[in-house]
Amino acid sequence: MRKWSFVLLASCLSALSLTACEPGGSPGSDGPAAGGTGQSRLNVVKNRGFLICGVDGGIPGFSFVDESGEYSGLDVDVCKAVAAALFDDPNAVQYRNLDSTERFEAMRSGEVDMLSRNTTWTLSRDTSVGIEFAPTTFYDGQGMMVRADSGITSLEDFQDLAVCVEAGTTTELNLTDNMRERGVTFETVTFQQADPAYAAYAEGRCEGMTSDKSQLLARRSTLPNPNDHIILDVTMSKEPLGPVTLNNDSAWFDTVKWVTFALFEAEELGITQANVEQIAQTSENPTIRRFLGVEGDLGTGMGLTNDFAARVIKHVGNYAEVYDRNLGTGSQFNLPRNENELWTNGGLLFSPPFR
């Protein structure tokens, strides 16, 4: 009996030693999420030499491409932050404009390495779609835009009226739920892409346009007469938006996750694009020294360089700088941060310890 117990114990220990070497068990390890190659996406991206990032491309303040082909926005800066961490170069990115119905398939097929495309974190997407949500970079809520002279002041006023909405989004589902709860009979006019949806609204084919409030604010600025449109004082949902990777690739997910956390942590520590190099040279604070890679091996433990966070802040800035230039005081929107403040300022943004 003792002999068989010993054999069983030895078999279990042997199995444990093998599983400890399985994909995702070590930094930069191979994994099934790199298009079937058996490599972690982290290794694929590093070997390729640039990041492929899926974005919307049509939302000012989040991801917008201008006539010269330059991309800007909060979502774009998250892509740049990942590239900066990997390559010390925020421009080592190729962008893919993806509509709401094709974004997840682009992830699954390996066309893009990650999404940074105003994507809402939901249970079904986190489980059945096969994707992982990195930290939320913008807390939003669904709203409704109408013409200022329409007389519409609430969702109940949409009885027998039409609402334009982008197909394949949580927006469409939330709209149906809210109208059903209120007993409002209305018409949904759906579009595959955002551009024709907003064009239809501008042409008067629907009385309302619904999306995340931040997107409505950004898109209103592109309408011929922005002041002719208002956003109702109604919130139909919670919309936590952030970057996304594919399931079952912990090394790549950890990279995107901790690069995002670095934006929050830098703001909390008072580290900016302007002072990061000086602080790295002079600070005696152990927390700051670990965060910037001056001491310790937090980066190499992930398959990155130890100064990955310093690279991010040097090239992109901290979260406050990213927010201000794209959505806040340095932008055309001057949008208050509200829930998007740090936890120390009453907001929801929080980074676990860098140690």
N, C-alpha and C positions, 0 to 999 in steps of 0.2 A: 504493500500500500504506500509506504514511504517512497519507494522507488518511482512509482507512477506519479506521485505528488511532485517529486523533484523534476521528473521529465516534463510535466505539465507547466511547472513554474518556469523552467528553462525555455519552453516554447513561447510562453507569454512574454518573457523578457526579450526573446529574439524578435518577436512580432513588434514589440514596442520600439525596439531599436530601429526596425525597418520603417515603421510609420513615422518616426521622428524625422526621417529624411524625405518624407513625401512633400509634394508641392505645397508651397505656402508656409512651410515650417521654418524657413530661414530667410534672411534678407536677400532679395533679388533671386529667390529660388524659382525653379521652373513651376509652371502652373497651367491649368487647362484653359485659361481665359484669353489666350493670345492667338485666337483664330485657329486652334487645333494644332499649333506647332509644338505644344508641350513646353513652351517657354513662358515665363511671366512677361506680361506687357512691359514691365519695367525694363527688362533686358532688351526687349524688342525696340523700345523707344531709344534707349541709350545707344544701341548698336546702329540704329538708323540715323541718329544725329539730330533729330528734330521731332517735335510733338505734333500730332494731328488732333485737332480739337473741334468738336462739333458745337456750333453756335446757331443762333437764330439769324443774325445779320441784318435785322430790320427794325430793331428796337433801340432808339436813341437812349443813351444812359446805361444800357445793359450790353448789347452787342449790335453795333451798327457799322456798316461799311460805307465810306463816302465815295465820291465820284473818282477819287484817285486810287481807290482800292485799299485805303487804310482802315483798319479795324480799331474800334474804341468801345469802352463801356466797362462796367463792373465785371460782367461775365468774361469779357475778353481779358481783363487784367488778371483774373484767376488762371486762365490759360497761360498768360505770360509769366505768372508767378511759378507755375510748375516748370516751365521751360527754363526760367532763371535758376531754379534749384538744381535742375539736371545738368544744364550746359553753361551756366553763368552768362546766359544770353536770352533776354526776354523775347527776342525776335525769332528764335528758333522754333517757330510755330507755323504750321499750315492750318488754315481754317476751312471748315466745311459748313456751308449754310444748309441747315436741315429744317424741314417743316415738322409740325407736331406728329404727323403720321409716319414719318420715315426715320425719326431720330433713334428709336430703340432698335430697329433692324440694323441701322448703321453701326450701332454698338455691337450687336450680336455677330454681325458679319466680319467685324474687325476693320471696317472702313475708317473708323475713328478710334482713338485711344481713350477718349473720355468725352463726356458732354459737359459743357458749361453753358446751359441753354435754358434759362428760366423754367426749370423742370421741378414740379411739385413732388415732394416726398409723401408717398401714401403707402399704406400697408400692402395693397395688391402689387404695386410696382416693386416694392422692396422684397416681395416674396415670389410671386408667380411670374413676373416679367424677367427676373434673372439679373437684376442690377443692384448695385450698392450705392447708397447715398452718403457722400462725404458731408462734413459739417455745413449747416445752413448758412449761406452768405447773405440772404435777404429774406426777412420775414414780411410777408405781404398778405393781402386779403382780396377776394374777388369783388369787383365793383361793377357799376353800370354807368355808361356815358349816354347822355341824351342831348338834344338841342335845347339851348337855354329858353327858347320861346315855345317849347312843346307843351308846357303845362304839366309835364310829368314830374312828380315829386317822390314817388314811392313805387315799389314793385307792383303793388295792387293796381296802379294806373295802367299796367300793361295788358289789361283785359282786352282780348281780341286784337292786340297789336303784335308786331314782329320784332324779334331780337336777332341780330347777327352774332355769330359765334364761330370760333375755329373748331373744326372737327378733331376728334381723337384727343381731346384735352379733358382735364378735370373740370374745366370751366363749363363745358356742355352739360356734364352730369350735375354739377352744383346748381346750375340754372334751373334744370328740370326739377330737382329736389325742392328748391326754394319756392318755385311757382306752384308746385303740387301742394306744398304745405299751406300755402295761402289760398288755394282753390282758384288760381288764376288760369284761365284758358288763353294761350298765346301761341304764336307761330315761331318756330325756330328756323332760321335761315343759316345753314351751315356751309362752311367753305374749307377746302383742303389747306389753304395757306392764309396767313394773316393779311397780306396785302390786299387781295380781292375782298376780304371781309370788311376791312376799313374803307375800301373804295365804295362798296355797296352801301355802307352806312352813310358815307359822305354824299352819295347820290340820292339818299332818301328811300332806299329800298327796305329799310327797317327803321323803326323808331328808336331802338336802343342798340348799343354795342357793349358787350360784356367781356371782361378779361380781368387779369390782375390789375389792381388799382395803379400800380407803378407803370404797367404797360399802357394803360389808358392815358395816364398823364403824359407819357413819352409820345405816344401816337397822336394825341391831341395837338401837340406842338407841330406836327407835320401836316395838319389839315389846313385848307385854304384860309379859314378864319377861325383860329383856335378859340377866341373869346366867345364865339357863337355856341360853344358846347360846354356842358358842365358835367361833373361826376357826382352822382347822387350820394347822399350821406347814408349809405347802406353797405354793409359788409356781409357777403354771402358765404364766406368760408375762411378757413385758415390755409395759407399758401406758403409753406416753408420751401424756399427755392435754394438750390445749391448744385455743386458739381456731382457727377455720377460716373462710376466705373462699372465694369462687368463683374458678376459674381465669381467667387472661387479663385480669386487672385489676390491674396492678402498682401503680397509685397507691393503691388501696384496701388491697391486701395490705400495702404498705409502711406505711400508717398503723397498721393493727392490729399488725403485726410490731414496729414501733419503739415503740409505746405499751407493748407487753408488755415489750420490752427495758428501757424506762424504769423499770419496777418493780424489775428486777434491779439496774440501774445505780445507782439511788438508794440501795438498801441498801448496795451496795459503797462508795459515796461517803459514807455516814453521813448522808444527807439524809432527814429524816422529816417527817411531817405537822406536827409541832410546830415544827420549826426551818427549814423550807424558805424562808419569807419572809425571815427574818433572814439566812440564808446567802446568799440572792440579793442582798441589800443590802450585805453586808460582805465576802464572800469575794473574794480576789484570785487564787484558783486558776484558771488558764485552762480546765482540764477542767470544773470545776464551773460556771464562767461560761458556757461553751458549752452545757453540758447544760441549764442553767436558762434559756437564751435571753437572758442579760444582754448577751452579745456574740455576733457571728456571725449567720448566717442559715440554720441547720439546719432550722428549722421551715418557713420560706417555701420552702425548696428542696423540701419535700414537699407543699406546698399547705396547710400549717397555720400557726398563729402560732408565732413563735420560742420563746415560753414554754410550748409544749404540754406538755413534761415537768413543768414547775413546776406547771401546772394539775393534772396527774394526781396528783402527790404531795400537793398542797394538799388535794385533795378525797378521795383514796382512801388515800394513804400509800404506803410502799415495799412490796416483796414480803414482808419479814419482818412488817410490820404487818398486811398482808392475811392472811398465813398464820396468825399468832398468834391473831387474833380469830375466825377461822373454824374452824381445825383444831388450833391449838397451845395454848399455855398459857392463853390468854384464852377458850378454848372448853370445851365439855363433854367433848371428845375427848382433849385433851392429847396429841396425836399427835406423836411426834418427827419432825423434818424429814428426817433420814437423807439420801437422795439429793437431797432438795429443798433442801439447803443451797447457798449460793454455792460456786463453784469454789474460792474462797480458803479455805473451811472444809471442804474435802473432798467437796463435793457436785457436782451436775451443772449448776447454773444459772450462766449465763454470758452477758454482753452484749458484742457487738462495740463498738469505740470510738464514742463520739458525737463525731465530728469530720468 
